[in-house]
Amino acid sequence: IENQVVDRTKIMGRWNGWVPKEGELVPEVIESVLLRALGVEPEADPALESLSAAREKLKLAVKKPVLCAGCGHRPSYFAIRKALPDAVIASDIGCYSLSIQQQAVDTIVCMGASITVASGLCCAWRSEGAEPKRPIFATLGDSTFFHNGMTGLATAVYNRHPFVLAIMDNRITAMTGGQDHPGTGDKPRRNETGTSVDLEGAVRGCGVKYVKVLEAYDVEGNLETIREAWAYAKEQSEPAVLVFRHPCVTMLKAKPEKRPVTVDAQKCVGCRICQDRFGCPGLAWDAENRKAFVDARFCVDCGVCVSACPRGAILRIGEVR
């Protein structure tokens, strides 16, 4: 709205510093803006003061939001970064947004914006008379794709934008509580039968020619396909789509196969790649000895972290020598 008003001095908003440009408009922020506008001195909130005092006294560690142990999104992003380290990865709102903790996400705007941001990057490079200098990836979930991804993808195909769309397909709308969507078919919450919309068919219906489905857990096996998809997008000057598929670990109906692992302390050199780039809650850090170790409280024995260590220090139990 501010952009549509000629005299911005009459508006108290983000452009003139009244409303913060960063963060979220939580009640406390809105309250401070209103009090400032009304010229009222804010009163101290005893509840907030006691909370701050308790936090300081207990010295509580800051807990960053992370993907669940065993989540298929983690190895998918790890594989993209490993295959193409300099890729620009546009994401949006969903569980996969938490991959920002893996240094695997460059932009987050809103649902579906990953595709349009990727298109915008292609346009920006083309405006300079050049093709993309770095690999461009858009990442979003299966639910988000059906919600607000198809129009952006069809437009990208129409305009021949060279980027790779990675659809993180966990077969559910996980972040908001496990709701169904057109790709899931049945509606278990309502005990109703639904008609499933084929995800790959919907992608091809948008005009995409290159579509491949990958097992999200297979990090090493997916590296070459990721590079191949980008090479195709760049050479053909059109989007390529990869579907990284693995069901949400919180919604599994059958018990998955156990692949327990351990960390060989002799091989671990303390590089922290498993912590900073993979970031599974099941892998903890011994700060004193600068070694990673498996935290049995959170590990789900998926075994995917074996691919996370460049030194081969994470081993399946039985392989330790």
N, C-alpha and C positions, 0 to 999 in steps of 0.2 A: 504494500500500500504506500509506503514512504516514497517509492520511486515514482508514483503517479502524481504526487503533490509538488507543485512548483516551489512553494515557500516551506522548506523543511524546518524552519525555525519554529513553526507552530506545532510541530510534532515532537513528542517525547518518545523516542524509540532507539533503535540500535545505531542509527547513523550518527546521532549526536551524543552518544554515550549514556543516555538515560537507562537504557536496557542493555545488559551485557551481551556482547556478540557471541560469547562462548558459553558452553554449559547448557543446562536445561532450565526452563521456566518453572521451577518448583515453587511451592507456596511461599517459602522464605524469601526467594528472590523477588517475587511479585509484591510481597508485603513491603520490602525495602524500597522498591521503586515507587509504590503508592505513597508511602510515608514521606519520601523525599519530595515528591510532587506536591504534597499537601503542606510541606514545611513543618512536619511533625517529627520531633526527636524520638527515635525508636527506643522502646523500653527494653531493658535486659530481660531475657527469657530464662527464668530459674531452671526450667527443665533442660534447656540446651546447655546452660552453664554447668549443671551437675553432670550431664552426659560427657561434656568435654573434660571435666575434672576426673571423672571415672576412667575415661579412655587414657588420660595421661598417667593416672596412678597405676593402672593395670598394664600399661605399656603394650596395648594390643597391637599386633602386627596388622599391617594393611593387607587385606585379602583381595587380590584382583579376581574379577570374574573370569572363569576359564571354561573351556569345553569339558564335558564329562569324560571320565576315563573310558577309553574304548570307543569314543565317538569317531565316526567315519570321516567327519570333516577335517579333523586334525591331520591325518596322513595325506589327505587330498591336497591341502594347502602346502604341506611340507614337500610333497612331490613336485608341485608347480614351482616352488621356490628353488628346489634342488635342480630341477631340469633347466630352468631359465632364471638364474639369480637376479638378472636386471629387469625382469618383467614388471610392468606397472599393473597392479591388481586393483580393479575397482570392485567394491562390494556394496552391500546394502543391509537392510535390517533383517536379522534372523539369527539363529544360533551361531551360524558361521561368522557373524560379525566379531565374535569373541576370538577369532583367529588373529585379530590385531595384536594379541599378546604373543603371537609367534612371529611378529614382524612380517606378516604375510598379507596384510591389507593396507592399501594406500588411501582409499577414499571410502567413506560411508555417508550416504545422504538419506535415502528413503527406499522403500520397497520398489524394486524395478530400476532404480537409478544406476545400478552397476552397468546395465546395458547402454543406457543413454550417455553415461559418463564415458564409457569406452568409445562410443560413436563420436562424442565430442572431441576426444583425444585424437581420433583419426582425422577429424575435420581440421583440428588445429595444425597438425603436421602438414596436411594437404594444402592449407592456406599459405604455407611457406614453400610450396612447390616440391615437397618431399614426401616420401613414404615414411611410416613410423620407424624411428631410429631404435626403439626398444619394443620388445614384445608387449602386446596389450591383451589383458585378460579381464573379462567380466565374470563375477561369481555370484550366484544366487541359488536359493533352494528350490526344490520341486514345488512346494506350496506357493512360494513367491512368484515362480514362473507362471503358474496358472492365474495368480492374482493380478500381476501387473508386469509380466515380462514379455508376453507374446507380441504386443503392439510394438515395443521397442525393437525386438528382434526382427520382425517383418520390415520395419523401417530401415534397419541396418542392412538387411539383405537388399532392399530396394536401392539404397544408396551405395552399395558395395563397400561397406566399411570392413577393413581387414583386422579382425580381432578374434580371439577365442572365447567363447562363452562356456564356462564350466558350471554345470548344474549339479549342485550338491544334493543328491536325491536320497533322503533318509526315510522315504515312504510315509511321511506324516508331517503335520505342522507342530513341530516339537517345542519351539520356544514359548508358545502361549498355552501349552498344556496338552498337546497331543490331539488336536482337532483333525478331522478328516478334510480332504480336499478332492477335487475332481480326479486326481491321479490315484487316489487310494481305493476308490470304488465303494465298498461297503461302509456303512455308518454304524460302527459298533456302539457308539454312545447312545444312539437312538434305537439300536437293535433293528436297523433297516438295511435292506439290500440296495446298493447304488450301482450305477453303471460307471466303470472305470474308463477314463480317457487316457489313451496311450500317449505317454510323454514323448517318446521318440517320434511318434506319428504327428503329434502337435508341432514338434520342432521342424520336421520335414514339411509340414503344411505351411509353415512360415517361409518356405523357400530355401531352407538350408540343405546343401548337398552332402556336406561332410558331417556325419553324426556317428559317434562311437560311444559305447557303454563300457565303463571300466569298473572293476572291483576296487572300491576305495582303499581297502586294506593293502593292496598289492603295490606298495611304493616303488620298489625297484622295477617291477614289470610295467609300470605306467610311465616311466621317465621318457622312453623313446616315443611313445604315442603322444605325449604332451608336446615334445619338440616337433613331431610330424604334423600335429594339428596347427601349430603356429606357422610352420613352413608353408602349409597349404593355404592358410588364410592370407599370408603375405604374398605368395606367388599368384594366387587366383583373385586377390583383392576382393574377398568376401568373407563373411563370418564362418567359422568352424565351431562345432559344438561337441563338447565332451560331457558325458553324464557319469559322474562319480557316484556309484550306487552302493549303499550299505544301510541296512535298517537301523533306526535309532535304537541305541542300546537300552534306553529306558522303556522301550515298547516291545521288546522281544518276547514272543510267546513261547519259544522253545529255548532251552539252555544251549548257549553256543559252545563250540569246542574250546577246551582249555589249552592255552599255550603258555604256561608259566615261564617267566624269565628271571634272570639274576644279573647283577653287575659284577664283572670281574675287576676287583679293585686294583689288581696288578696292571691291567690294560687301560683303566680309566686315567686320563691325563688331566682331567679337570677343565676341559675346554668349554663346558656348559652348553654345548649345542643342544643336547637333549633337554636342557632346562629352558633356554631362551628361544630356540627355534622349533622345538617339538612341544614342550610344555605340558606333558601329561601329569595330572595329579598323582598318578601312581609312581612317578619318578621323583624322588625327593633329593635334597642336597645336604651333604655334610659339610658345613662351612669350615669347620676346624681342619678337616683332612682334605678338603677340596675334592671330594669324590661324590659321584651320584650313587644312589641306592634305591632299591625297590621298596616302596611303602605299601606293605600288605594291607593296610587299612583301606586303601583306595584302588589298588591295582585289581583289574578285572580279568587278568590273564589272557588278554587278547593277543599278546606277542608282537604287536605292530612296532613297538619301540626298537626292536632289533635293527630296523632300517634307519634309525635315527642317529646311531653312533658311528662316526667316520672311522673310529679306531677299532670297531668290532668288540667293544667292551661289554655290550649288552648281549647276553647269550641265552638261548633257550636252555632251561634246566635239563641236564643230561649231556650238554655240549661243552661244559666248562672243563678246561684242561689246565 
